[in-house]
Amino acid sequence: MIRINDDTPGNGDGSFNFRIKVWKSSIVLPPPIPAIPVVCQSIANNLEGLQNEMQELQNELSTAVGQAKAAIVVQIHTLSQKINQTRLQLDDCINKNKIS
């Protein structure tokens, strides 16, 4: 964190310089995506389709009103359960068919 010790903040008077030196990478990379075995690809494709459908429903929800909004919320809940089940199926398939 960098802070400025200014006796009159906001008056636009003065200047400063500073240098930052980084010795270690501060970039945090996400964990690698596991390779999806060919036998699990159809499950992965299904999961991707469900996630795309969820995105579309969430977009619709942002503009929906009244009963239409309530119906979309129910669809999102049902789809969320399908996504979770499919994700578990994919994880199970990947674990059973790990690529060495």
C-alpha positions as CSV (number, residue, x, y, z in Angstrom):
1,M,0.0,0.0,0.0
2,I,1.3,3.5,-0.9
3,R,0.2,6.5,1.1
4,I,1.0,10.2,0.8
5,N,1.7,12.3,3.9
6,D,0.4,15.7,2.6
7,D,0.0,18.7,4.9
8,T,-2.7,20.2,2.7
9,P,-4.4,17.4,0.6
10,G,-6.1,18.5,-2.6
11,N,-4.4,21.9,-3.1
12,G,-2.5,20.6,-6.1
13,D,0.8,21.8,-4.8
14,G,4.0,19.7,-4.8
15,S,5.0,16.4,-6.4
16,F,6.6,13.1,-5.6
17,N,8.4,10.2,-7.2
18,F,8.7,6.7,-6.2
19,R,10.0,3.4,-7.5
20,I,8.6,-0.1,-6.9
21,K,10.8,-3.1,-7.2
22,V,9.3,-6.6,-7.4
23,W,11.5,-9.6,-6.5
24,K,8.9,-12.3,-6.7
25,S,6.0,-12.6,-9.0
26,S,2.9,-11.2,-7.5
27,I,0.7,-12.7,-10.1
28,V,-1.5,-15.5,-8.8
29,L,-2.4,-18.0,-11.5
30,P,-5.6,-20.1,-11.4
31,P,-5.1,-23.8,-10.9
32,P,-4.6,-25.6,-14.2
33,I,-7.7,-27.0,-15.9
34,P,-7.4,-30.8,-15.8
35,A,-7.3,-32.5,-19.2
36,I,-10.7,-33.9,-20.0
37,P,-10.5,-37.5,-21.2
38,V,-12.2,-38.2,-24.5
39,V,-14.8,-40.4,-22.8
40,C,-15.8,-37.4,-20.6
41,Q,-16.0,-34.9,-23.4
42,S,-19.8,-35.3,-23.9
43,I,-20.4,-34.5,-20.3
44,A,-18.1,-31.5,-20.5
45,N,-20.0,-30.3,-23.6
46,N,-23.3,-30.7,-21.8
47,L,-22.0,-28.7,-18.8
48,E,-20.9,-25.9,-21.1
49,G,-24.3,-25.8,-22.8
50,L,-26.0,-25.7,-19.4
51,Q,-23.7,-22.8,-18.3
52,N,-24.5,-20.9,-21.5
53,E,-28.2,-21.4,-20.8
54,M,-27.7,-20.1,-17.3
55,Q,-26.0,-17.0,-18.6
56,E,-29.0,-16.4,-20.9
57,L,-31.5,-16.8,-18.1
58,Q,-29.5,-14.4,-15.9
59,N,-29.5,-11.8,-18.7
60,E,-33.3,-12.3,-19.1
61,L,-33.8,-11.9,-15.3
62,S,-32.1,-8.5,-15.3
63,T,-34.9,-7.1,-17.4
64,A,-37.8,-9.3,-16.3
65,V,-40.7,-8.0,-14.1
66,G,-43.5,-9.5,-12.2
67,Q,-44.5,-13.1,-12.8
68,A,-42.0,-13.4,-15.7
69,K,-39.2,-12.7,-13.2
70,A,-40.6,-15.3,-10.7
71,A,-40.7,-17.9,-13.5
72,I,-37.1,-17.2,-14.5
73,V,-36.0,-17.5,-10.9
74,V,-37.6,-21.0,-10.8
75,Q,-35.8,-21.9,-14.1
76,I,-32.5,-20.7,-12.7
77,H,-32.9,-22.8,-9.5
78,T,-33.7,-25.9,-11.5
79,L,-30.9,-25.3,-14.0
80,S,-28.5,-24.7,-11.1
81,Q,-29.2,-28.1,-9.8
82,K,-28.6,-29.7,-13.2
83,I,-25.3,-27.8,-13.5
84,N,-24.2,-29.1,-10.1
85,Q,-25.2,-32.7,-10.9
86,T,-23.4,-32.4,-14.3
87,R,-20.3,-30.9,-12.7
88,L,-20.2,-33.9,-10.2
89,Q,-20.6,-36.3,-13.1
90,L,-17.7,-34.7,-15.0
91,D,-15.5,-34.7,-11.9
92,D,-16.3,-38.3,-11.4
93,C,-15.6,-39.2,-15.0
94,I,-12.3,-37.3,-15.0
95,N,-11.2,-39.0,-11.8
96,K,-12.1,-42.5,-13.1
97,N,-10.3,-41.8,-16.4
98,K,-7.3,-39.7,-15.4
99,I,-4.7,-39.1,-18.1
100,S,-1.2,-39.8,-16.9
